[in-house]
Amino acid sequence: MTGTAVGGLNIAMKVPTHQYEAVVAFYRDILKLPELEGGSDVSFAYGPNRLWIDNVPQMSQAELWLELVTPDFDEAAATLEAAGVTRNDGIEPLPNSESFRGGWVFNPAGIVHLLKQSKV
């Protein structure tokens, strides 16, 4: 990409319901990571990052979702498309506002990344 893309601060762990409470307890009670306020989901300080633990009933196993930020979403999306990177904005709703520019892309191993426009 000619524009810069960098790792974002948010990491989302999508966890099936049958494992959710144990996973939250692991980070809260065993690792004793600081729990962060804000949002309807549980999140923890994970070094300089925010680790979100999302309860996703339809999942059968946990997944890790990462964030990338770029100053020009349209340019980055076009570059990724030209490189054959898979995009699927239907996997989870995105904010519907004029101030949000972003989409869901996958690395070759199927790891989900939120690519969003932000000041870098």
C-alpha positions as CSV (number, residue, x, y, z in Angstrom):
1,M,0.0,0.0,0.0
2,T,1.3,3.4,-0.7
3,G,-0.6,4.7,2.3
4,T,0.6,3.6,5.7
5,A,-1.3,0.9,7.6
6,V,-0.4,0.2,11.2
7,G,-1.7,-2.2,13.9
8,G,-4.6,-0.7,15.8
9,L,-5.1,-0.8,19.5
10,N,-8.1,-3.1,19.5
11,I,-7.9,-6.9,19.7
12,A,-11.2,-8.8,19.7
13,M,-11.4,-12.4,21.0
14,K,-14.7,-14.0,19.7
15,V,-15.6,-16.7,22.2
16,P,-18.4,-19.3,22.1
17,T,-20.9,-19.0,24.9
18,H,-19.9,-22.3,26.5
19,Q,-16.4,-20.9,27.0
20,Y,-17.1,-17.3,27.6
21,E,-17.3,-17.1,31.5
22,A,-14.1,-19.2,31.8
23,V,-12.2,-17.0,29.4
24,V,-13.3,-13.8,31.1
25,A,-12.3,-15.3,34.5
26,F,-8.9,-16.3,33.1
27,Y,-8.1,-12.7,32.2
28,R,-9.8,-11.1,35.2
29,D,-9.1,-13.5,38.0
30,I,-6.0,-15.5,37.0
31,L,-4.0,-13.0,35.0
32,K,-5.5,-10.1,36.9
33,L,-5.5,-7.8,33.8
34,P,-7.2,-4.4,34.5
35,E,-10.8,-4.5,33.3
36,L,-11.6,-1.4,31.2
37,E,-14.8,0.6,31.4
38,G,-16.8,1.6,28.3
39,G,-18.7,-0.5,25.9
40,S,-21.2,-3.2,26.4
41,D,-18.7,-6.0,26.2
42,V,-15.9,-7.0,28.6
43,S,-12.5,-5.6,27.8
44,F,-9.1,-5.6,29.4
45,A,-5.9,-3.6,29.2
46,Y,-3.5,-5.8,27.3
47,G,-0.2,-3.8,27.4
48,P,-0.9,-0.7,25.2
49,N,-3.9,-2.6,23.6
50,R,-7.5,-3.2,24.5
51,L,-8.5,-6.9,24.5
52,W,-12.2,-7.3,23.9
53,I,-13.8,-10.6,24.9
54,D,-17.0,-11.0,22.8
55,N,-19.6,-13.6,23.6
56,V,-20.7,-15.1,20.3
57,P,-23.2,-17.9,20.7
58,Q,-23.0,-19.1,17.0
59,M,-19.3,-19.8,17.2
60,S,-17.9,-23.3,17.9
61,Q,-14.4,-22.2,18.7
62,A,-12.6,-19.0,19.7
63,E,-11.2,-16.6,17.1
64,L,-8.9,-13.6,17.3
65,W,-9.7,-10.5,15.3
66,L,-7.2,-7.7,14.8
67,E,-7.4,-4.1,13.8
68,L,-5.5,-2.2,11.1
69,V,-5.7,1.6,10.7
70,T,-4.9,3.6,7.6
71,P,-5.1,7.3,6.7
72,D,-6.9,6.4,3.4
73,F,-9.3,3.5,3.5
74,D,-10.3,3.6,-0.1
75,E,-6.7,3.4,-1.3
76,A,-5.8,0.7,1.2
77,A,-8.9,-1.3,0.2
78,A,-8.1,-1.0,-3.5
79,T,-4.5,-2.1,-2.9
80,L,-5.7,-5.2,-0.9
81,E,-8.3,-6.0,-3.5
82,A,-5.6,-5.9,-6.3
83,A,-3.5,-8.2,-4.2
84,G,-6.3,-10.8,-4.0
85,V,-7.1,-10.2,-0.3
86,T,-10.5,-11.5,0.7
87,R,-13.0,-8.9,2.0
88,N,-16.4,-9.7,3.6
89,D,-18.2,-6.8,5.3
90,G,-21.1,-9.1,6.1
91,I,-19.4,-11.0,8.9
92,E,-20.3,-8.4,11.6
93,P,-22.1,-5.1,11.2
94,L,-20.0,-2.0,10.9
95,P,-20.9,1.5,12.1
96,N,-23.3,3.2,9.6
97,S,-22.1,6.8,9.8
98,E,-20.4,9.2,7.5
99,S,-17.4,9.5,9.9
100,F,-16.6,5.7,9.7
101,R,-14.7,4.2,6.7
102,G,-13.8,0.6,7.1
103,G,-14.2,-3.0,6.1
104,W,-13.4,-6.6,7.2
105,V,-10.5,-8.4,5.4
106,F,-8.8,-11.7,6.0
107,N,-5.2,-12.8,6.0
108,P,-4.3,-16.0,4.1
109,A,-4.9,-18.1,7.2
110,G,-8.4,-16.7,7.6
111,I,-7.7,-14.3,10.5
112,V,-10.1,-11.4,10.5
113,H,-8.8,-7.8,10.4
114,L,-10.9,-4.6,10.7
115,L,-9.3,-2.2,8.3
116,K,-10.4,1.3,9.2
117,Q,-9.6,4.8,8.3
118,S,-8.0,6.8,11.1
119,K,-5.3,9.3,11.8
120,V,-2.0,7.3,11.8
